[in-house]
């Protein structure tokens, strides 16, 4: 019993000394840091995937494609925007912004739902958005979504990217985008079925991981009735462009 009493008194004294040494404010700061960096805090991220100048067949375009999120590991709020500005015509070719709620359904995949609003080129139009975004096997980045407009037309888009590290700073990025329409939308010059395909290849140099200039090529093709709409408007059904731009994230 005496031995047990001595042990209890020893640990009680040690606990008292520990309470005298530990700073409550420092402890709270450490706990907050651990929570933020290990899953319990809100995170933010902004990425300018493509901010580029395009030149081809006499046309000169400025293109942007950016996205960002705020939230935790499971739930996030995303904002995405992309579009093109035609320098030759001094007008927007297209412009859109999306506001999405995202819910993790796995280690590398999120379900997303929200709204998309188009500002150009024909008329303002709002869509409901339902999609999935994540990392497929072999590190393919996938962003797929279906869009239902207030006019009842339904379209879908699939984007896929892959990064091939040539060196620690030099990265080759193939990219493909496919657009599909479930019915003819004459006011948007879009035909039913597979409407457009875009492929590209970009080579970037990461001065730092967060900032990288790049050059590359891009090829676009309208198909089916969408190609007929383009020809009727005096446009080419396919076009190849040289691109140069910057990619950043923070």
C-alpha positions in Angstrom: 0.0 0.0 0.0 2.8 2.4 0.8 4.3 1.7 -2.6 1.0 2.5 -4.3 0.6 5.7 -2.3 4.1 6.8 -3.3 3.3 6.1 -7.0 0.1 8.1 -6.8 1.8 11.0 -5.1 4.5 10.9 -7.7 2.1 11.2 -10.7 0.0 13.8 -8.9 3.1 15.9 -8.4 4.1 15.5 -12.0 0.6 16.5 -13.2 0.7 19.6 -11.0 4.1 20.6 -12.4 2.9 20.0 -16.0 -0.1 22.4 -15.3 2.3 25.0 -14.1 4.5 24.7 -17.2 1.8 24.4 -20.0 0.7 27.7 -21.4 -3.1 27.5 -22.2 -2.8 30.1 -25.0 0.1 28.3 -26.7 -1.8 25.0 -26.4 -4.9 26.5 -28.0 -2.7 27.9 -30.9 -1.2 24.5 -31.5 -4.6 22.8 -31.5 -5.9 25.4 -34.0 -2.9 24.8 -36.3 -3.4 21.1 -36.2 -7.1 21.4 -36.9 -6.5 23.7 -39.9 -3.8 21.5 -41.5 -5.2 18.1 -40.6 -8.7 18.1 -41.8 -10.9 20.1 -39.4 -10.4 23.6 -40.8 -11.7 25.5 -43.9 -9.4 25.7 -46.9 -9.3 28.0 -49.9 -7.8 27.5 -53.3 -7.7 29.5 -56.5 -6.4 28.3 -59.9 -6.0 30.0 -63.2 -5.8 26.9 -65.4 -5.7 28.7 -68.7 -5.1 32.5 -69.2 -3.9 32.6 -72.8 -3.7 34.4 -76.1 -4.7 32.4 -79.2 -3.8 33.1 -82.8 -4.8 31.2 -85.9 -6.4 31.6 -89.3 -6.3 35.4 -88.9 -8.3 35.3 -85.6 -6.9 36.6 -82.3 -8.5 35.5 -79.1 -8.1 35.9 -75.3 -9.2 32.9 -73.3 -9.6 32.4 -69.6 -10.4 29.3 -67.6 -10.3 29.6 -63.8 -11.8 28.0 -60.7 -11.5 28.1 -56.9 -13.1 26.7 -53.8 -13.6 27.4 -50.1 -14.6 24.7 -47.5 -13.5 21.6 -45.7 -12.5 18.1 -46.7 -16.1 16.9 -47.3 -18.1 20.0 -48.4 -16.9 22.9 -50.5 -18.3 25.9 -52.4 -16.8 26.2 -55.9 -16.7 29.1 -58.4 -15.8 28.4 -62.0 -15.5 30.7 -64.9 -14.4 30.5 -68.5 -14.8 32.3 -71.8 -13.2 33.9 -74.9 -12.9 37.4 -76.1 -12.4 38.0 -79.9 -9.8 40.7 -80.4 -10.5 40.8 -84.1 -14.3 41.5 -83.6 -13.8 43.4 -80.3 -16.5 41.2 -78.7 -17.0 38.3 -76.3 -17.3 35.0 -78.1 -18.7 33.3 -74.9 -18.5 33.9 -71.1 -19.9 31.9 -68.2 -19.7 31.6 -64.5 -20.7 28.7 -62.2 -21.5 28.6 -58.5 -21.5 25.0 -57.1 -21.9 23.1 -53.9 -19.5 20.1 -53.8 -19.7 17.0 -51.7 -16.9 14.4 -51.4 -18.0 10.9 -52.3 -14.5 9.3 -52.1 -10.9 10.1 -51.6 -10.5 11.7 -55.1 -14.1 12.4 -56.3 -16.7 15.1 -55.6 -20.3 15.4 -56.6 -21.2 19.0 -57.6 -24.5 20.8 -58.1 -25.4 24.4 -58.6 -26.0 27.1 -61.2 -24.3 28.3 -64.3 -25.0 31.6 -66.0 -23.9 32.5 -69.6 -23.4 36.1 -70.5 -22.5 35.8 -74.2 -22.7 35.5 -77.2 -26.4 35.2 -78.0 -28.4 35.9 -74.8 -28.1 35.6 -71.1 -29.1 32.1 -70.1 -29.1 30.2 -66.7 -28.6 26.5 -66.2 -28.9 24.0 -63.4 -25.6 22.1 -63.1 -25.1 18.5 -62.0 -21.6 17.1 -62.3 -18.6 15.1 -60.9 -15.0 16.2 -60.6 -11.9 14.3 -59.5 -8.8 12.3 -60.3 -9.3 9.1 -62.3 -6.8 6.2 -62.3 -3.4 7.0 -63.9 -3.8 10.6 -62.6 -6.3 11.9 -65.3 -8.1 15.0 -64.1 -11.8 14.8 -65.0 -14.5 17.4 -64.9 -17.9 16.2 -66.2 -21.2 18.0 -65.9 -24.8 18.1 -67.3 -26.5 21.5 -67.8 -30.3 22.1 -67.9 -31.4 25.6 -69.0 -34.5 27.5 -68.0 -35.6 26.9 -71.6 -35.5 23.2 -71.2 -32.5 22.4 -73.4 -30.0 19.9 -72.0 -26.2 19.8 -72.7 -23.2 18.1 -71.3 -19.5 18.7 -71.1 -16.5 16.4 -70.4 -13.0 17.8 -69.8 -9.9 15.6 -69.3 -6.3 16.6 -68.6 -3.1 14.8 -67.9 0.3 16.1 -66.7 3.5 14.5 -68.0 6.6 15.7 -66.0 9.5 16.0 -68.5 11.7 17.5 -65.8 11.0 18.9 -62.3 10.0 22.2 -63.9 9.0 21.3 -67.5 5.5 19.9 -67.8 3.6 18.7 -70.9 -0.1 18.8 -70.6 -2.5 17.2 -73.1 -6.1 18.3 -72.7 -9.5 17.4 -74.3 -13.0 18.8 -74.1 -16.1 17.3 -75.6 -19.5 19.0 -75.7 -22.8 17.2 -76.3 -26.4 18.5 -76.8 -29.5 16.4 -76.3 -31.6 18.4 -78.8 -31.2 21.2 -81.4 -30.8 24.7 -79.9 -31.0 27.0 -83.0 -30.8 30.2 -81.0 -27.4 29.0 -79.7 -26.3 27.6 -83.1 -26.0 24.1 -81.5 -27.2 20.9 -83.1 -28.2 17.7 -81.3 -25.6 15.1 -80.6 -21.8 15.5 -80.3 -21.5 19.2 -81.0 -17.9 20.3 -80.5 -14.5 18.7 -79.7 -11.4 20.6 -78.6 -7.9 19.1 -78.0 -4.7 20.8 -77.0 -1.2 20.3 -76.0 0.6 22.8 -73.7 4.2 22.9 -72.5 4.8 24.9 -69.4 7.8 25.9 -67.4 7.2 26.2 -63.6 9.3 29.1 -62.5 7.8 28.3 -59.1 5.1 25.7 -58.6 2.5 28.4 -58.3 3.4 30.3 -61.5 4.2 28.9 -64.9 4.2 30.4 -68.5 3.3 28.0 -71.3 3.1 27.7 -75.1 1.1 25.1 -77.1 -1.4 24.3 -79.8 -5.1 23.9 -79.8 -7.5 22.4 -82.3 -11.3 22.8 -82.3 -13.9 21.0 -84.4 -17.7 21.5 -84.7 -19.6 18.4 -85.7 -23.0 17.6 -87.2 -25.6 20.3 -87.3 -23.4 22.5 -85.1 -20.9 22.5 -88.0 -23.7 23.5 -90.4 -24.7 26.4 -88.2 -21.0 27.6 -88.1 -20.7 27.4 -91.9 -24.0 29.3 -92.3 -22.6 32.0 -90.1 -19.5 32.3 -92.3 -17.2 30.5 -89.8 -14.9 27.5 -90.2 -16.1 24.2 -88.8 -12.5 23.5 -87.6 -9.6 25.7 -86.5 -6.1 25.3 -85.2 -4.4 27.9 -83.0 -1.1 28.7 -81.5 -1.5 29.5 -77.8 0.7 31.3 -75.2 -0.3 32.0 -71.6 0.2 31.6 -67.9 -1.0 29.1 -65.3 -1.1 30.0 -61.6 -2.5 28.9 -58.3 -2.5 30.0 -54.7 
